[in-house]
């Protein structure tokens, strides 16, 4: 325990107020640090960190991990979602076509697609914010 040298009621009230202020400041700091810590593990932050073209997807010029994965995954996704009730020939043609498209997609294309989709949503949120109108009056003038 801390030893406080308090002599009267006013000093006790002042010390109580100081401790409440210190408590709320530490609480706000802890909340801000916790939010910053968890923000680095969001989906957007992880994609921004690991989905760079030079970071993970190309081991060398011949081996392109992202295009290989997309050529395998894209036909399955297309046949399970869009072409669910179609016949065998249609699914085979879709599989061949989407496999070729998947091979042409590399990390640069995937990150560009992700950034454009992200841009659609961020533009909508920017429009909602009101912009500050500057009338040319400095803040320290008498008319402000």
C-alpha positions in Angstrom: 0.0 0.0 0.0 1.0 3.6 -0.6 1.6 5.8 2.3 -0.2 9.2 1.8 0.5 12.1 4.0 -3.1 13.5 4.3 -3.8 15.9 7.2 -7.4 17.1 6.6 -10.6 16.6 4.7 -9.7 18.9 1.8 -6.4 17.1 1.2 -8.3 13.8 1.2 -10.9 15.0 -1.3 -8.1 16.4 -3.5 -6.2 13.1 -3.4 -9.4 11.2 -4.2 -10.0 13.4 -7.2 -6.4 13.0 -8.4 -6.7 9.2 -8.1 -10.0 9.2 -10.1 -8.4 11.3 -12.9 -5.3 9.0 -12.9 -7.7 6.0 -13.1 -9.7 7.3 -16.0 -6.5 8.3 -18.0 -5.0 4.8 -17.5 -8.4 3.3 -18.5 -8.5 5.3 -21.7 -4.8 4.4 -22.5 -5.6 0.7 -22.0 -8.7 0.8 -24.2 -6.7 2.6 -27.0 -3.8 0.2 -26.8 -6.2 -2.8 -26.8 -8.0 -1.5 -29.9 -4.7 -0.9 -31.7 -3.6 -4.4 -30.8 -6.7 -6.1 -32.1 -6.8 -3.9 -35.2 -3.7 -5.5 -36.5 -5.4 -8.8 -36.6 -8.4 -7.8 -38.7 -9.0 -9.3 -42.1 -8.0 -6.1 -43.9 -4.8 -5.7 -41.9 -3.8 -9.3 -42.5 -4.5 -9.1 -46.2 -2.6 -5.8 -46.5 0.4 -7.4 -44.7 0.6 -10.8 -46.4 -1.1 -10.3 -49.7 1.5 -8.2 -51.3 2.7 -9.4 -54.7 6.4 -9.7 -53.8 5.8 -11.1 -50.3 4.3 -14.6 -50.7 2.7 -15.4 -54.0 5.7 -15.6 -56.3 8.5 -17.9 -55.3 10.1 -17.5 -58.7 9.0 -16.7 -62.2 7.9 -20.3 -63.0 6.1 -21.0 -59.8 3.2 -18.7 -59.1 1.3 -19.9 -56.0 -1.6 -17.5 -56.3 -2.4 -18.4 -60.0 -2.1 -22.1 -59.3 -4.4 -21.9 -56.3 -6.9 -19.8 -58.2 -6.9 -22.2 -61.2 -7.9 -25.0 -58.7 -10.3 -23.1 -56.5 -12.1 -20.9 -59.0 -13.7 -23.8 -61.0 -14.9 -25.4 -57.8 -16.5 -22.2 -56.5 -18.1 -21.5 -59.9 -19.6 -25.0 -60.1 -20.8 -25.0 -56.5 -22.5 -21.5 -56.6 -23.4 -20.1 -60.0 -23.7 -23.3 -62.1 -25.2 -25.5 -59.3 -28.0 -27.0 -61.3 -26.3 -27.3 -64.7 -25.3 -30.4 -66.4 -22.0 -32.2 -66.7 -21.0 -30.6 -70.0 -21.7 -27.1 -68.8 -19.8 -27.7 -65.6 -16.8 -29.1 -67.6 -16.7 -26.1 -69.9 -17.0 -23.7 -66.9 -14.2 -25.6 -65.2 -11.9 -25.3 -68.2 -12.7 -21.7 -68.8 -12.4 -20.6 -65.1 -9.2 -22.7 -64.8 -7.6 -20.7 -67.6 -8.8 -17.4 -66.1 -7.5 -18.5 -62.7 -4.0 -19.2 -64.2 -4.0 -15.6 -65.5 -4.8 -14.2 -62.1 -1.7 -13.5 -60.1 -1.0 -11.5 -57.0 -1.0 -8.1 -58.7 -4.5 -8.8 -60.2 -5.9 -10.1 -56.9 -4.6 -7.1 -54.9 -5.9 -4.7 -57.5 -9.3 -6.4 -57.4 -9.3 -6.3 -53.6 -8.3 -2.6 -53.5 -11.0 -1.6 -56.1 -13.7 -3.4 -54.1 -12.4 -1.8 -50.9 -12.5 1.6 -52.7 -16.2 1.2 -53.4 -17.0 0.9 -49.7 -14.6 3.6 -48.5 -16.0 6.1 -51.0 -19.4 5.7 -49.6 -18.2 6.3 -46.0 -16.3 9.4 -47.1 -19.4 11.0 -48.7 -21.2 10.7 -45.4 -18.6 12.9 -43.6 -19.3 16.6 -43.7 -16.5 18.7 -45.0 -15.3 21.8 -43.2 -16.1 25.0 -45.0 -13.3 27.6 -44.8 -14.7 31.2 -45.2 -11.2 32.7 -45.1 -11.5 34.2 -41.6 -8.5 33.4 -39.4 -9.4 31.8 -36.1 -7.7 34.6 -34.0 -9.6 37.4 -35.7 -12.2 39.5 -33.9 -15.0 38.3 -36.3 -14.5 34.7 -35.5 
